[in-house]
Amino acid sequence: MLTPRVLADLAAWPTSSSRSVLHAPRTLPVMTDEQQTRGYRSRQHRRAELLDAAALVVRDDGLRGLTTRAVAARAGVAHGVVHYAFGARRNLVVALLERQARAVLPPVLAAADEHDDLAAALEAGISAYLDLVRREPERFRVLEALSATALAPDGDGDLLDAERRLWRDGVVAGIERWTARHGAAPSEPVPVVAEAVITLVDGLARAAWSDPDGTATARSRALLVRGLTTAVTAVVTTAVTSEH
């Protein structure tokens, strides 16, 4: 998932070779005229290009394959360019997580904001997320690769925590905006409600990958959204009634 603030939507996935970057020549490639021209682009554009390359490296080789040299090789730039843009490798990983969350969260939360009914809001937001999963599976496979590697015995759990915080912060903001507009206040802390929503969405997203026609996922979504809505609606109704 992500956690999560200016929207930096993810551009279309590059179509460069899927050959493992770990097998790329260790010597630096000769810079072409096009690459030299690219060298003068703004740092923001350069970071975006490098993050595209980093996403492909993670997709092909997992988080362990995400080195600054691998990213440089995939992007076709000198190794020092990656360090100039991000500094340490960890900053590169966190930046990749942040971009994923910032690209996905706004349209999902916007879909929920269009509805005044809680059940409809949850259904719209979750449906928007699952639609993105089906339309852009590569984006979410990157997140899965990051999560899977971080959960390994020798993985970096801090990175997984950082990803989770990004998504939680974004969902918390969305819930607070929706409940404030309706004068509602859940009895559970909003972060706890956000965690429940994220857990539900994570499970449905994984189910969607193995459900080509979406029938089973749709049934599960309807049941789970109804259950979560019932729990939260009871709290919201109590809170609103007590004010009158």
Residue pairs with C-beta under 8 A, 6 or more apart in sequence:
1 100
1 101
1 104
1 143
1 147
1 163
1 164
1 166
1 167
1 198
1 201
1 202
2 97
2 98
2 100
2 101
2 104
2 105
2 143
2 163
2 164
2 166
2 167
2 170
3 97
3 101
3 162
3 163
3 164
3 165
3 166
3 167
3 168
3 169
3 170
4 98
4 101
4 102
4 105
4 165
4 166
4 167
4 168
4 169
4 170
4 171
4 173
5 102
6 102
7 102
7 103
7 106
8 48
8 99
8 102
8 103
9 102
9 103
10 99
10 100
10 103
10 136
10 139
11 48
11 52
13 52
13 55
13 56
13 136
13 138
13 139
14 52
14 53
14 56
16 56
16 74
18 56
18 60
20 60
20 61
20 65
21 56
21 57
21 60
21 61
21 65
21 70
21 71
21 73
21 74
22 61
22 65
22 70
24 70
24 73
24 74
25 73
26 69
28 78
28 79
29 73
29 76
31 39
31 78
35 76
35 77
38 46
38 49
38 77
39 77
39 81
41 49
43 85
46 81
46 85
47 85
47 86
47 95
49 75
50 71
50 75
50 77
50 81
50 82
50 85
50 86
50 92
51 92
51 95
51 96
51 99
52 75
53 71
53 74
53 75
54 66
54 71
54 74
54 92
54 93
54 96
55 96
55 138
55 139
55 142
56 74
57 65
57 66
57 70
57 71
57 74
58 65
58 66
58 96
58 142
58 145
58 146
59 138
59 141
59 142
59 145
61 70
62 145
62 148
62 149
63 93
63 145
63 146
63 149
63 150
63 155
63 156
63 159
64 149
66 89
66 92
66 93
67 89
68 79
68 82
68 83
68 86
68 89
68 92
69 79
69 82
71 82
71 92
72 78
72 79
72 81
72 82
75 81
75 82
82 92
86 92
86 95
90 159
93 146
93 159
94 159
94 162
96 142
96 146
97 143
97 146
97 159
97 162
97 163
97 166
98 166
100 139
100 142
100 143
101 163
101 166
101 167
101 170
103 139
104 129
104 132
104 139
105 167
105 170
105 171
105 174
107 128
107 132
108 125
108 128
108 129
108 132
108 174
109 125
109 170
109 171
109 173
109 174
109 177
110 128
111 124
111 125
111 127
111 128
112 121
112 122
112 124
112 125
112 128
112 174
112 178
113 121
113 174
113 177
113 178
114 121
114 124
115 121
115 123
115 124
116 182
118 229
118 232
118 233
118 236
119 225
119 226
119 229
119 233
121 178
122 197
122 225
122 228
122 229
123 221
123 225
125 174
126 200
126 201
126 204
126 221
126 225
127 221
129 201
129 205
130 204
130 205
130 208
130 214
130 217
130 221
132 139
132 140
133 140
133 205
133 208
133 209
134 208
134 214
137 209
140 205
143 163
146 159
146 160
146 163
147 160
147 163
149 155
149 156
150 156
150 157
150 159
150 160
150 163
151 157
151 160
164 198
167 198
168 191
168 194
168 195
168 198
171 194
171 197
171 198
172 190
172 191
172 194
175 186
175 190
175 193
175 194
175 197
176 190
179 185
179 186
179 190
179 236
182 236
182 240
183 240
183 243
184 236
184 239
184 240
185 236
185 239
186 193
186 232
186 235
186 236
186 239
187 235
187 238
187 239
188 235
193 232
196 228
197 228
200 224
200 225
200 228
203 224
204 217
204 220
204 221
204 224
207 216
207 217
207 220
208 214
208 217
211 217
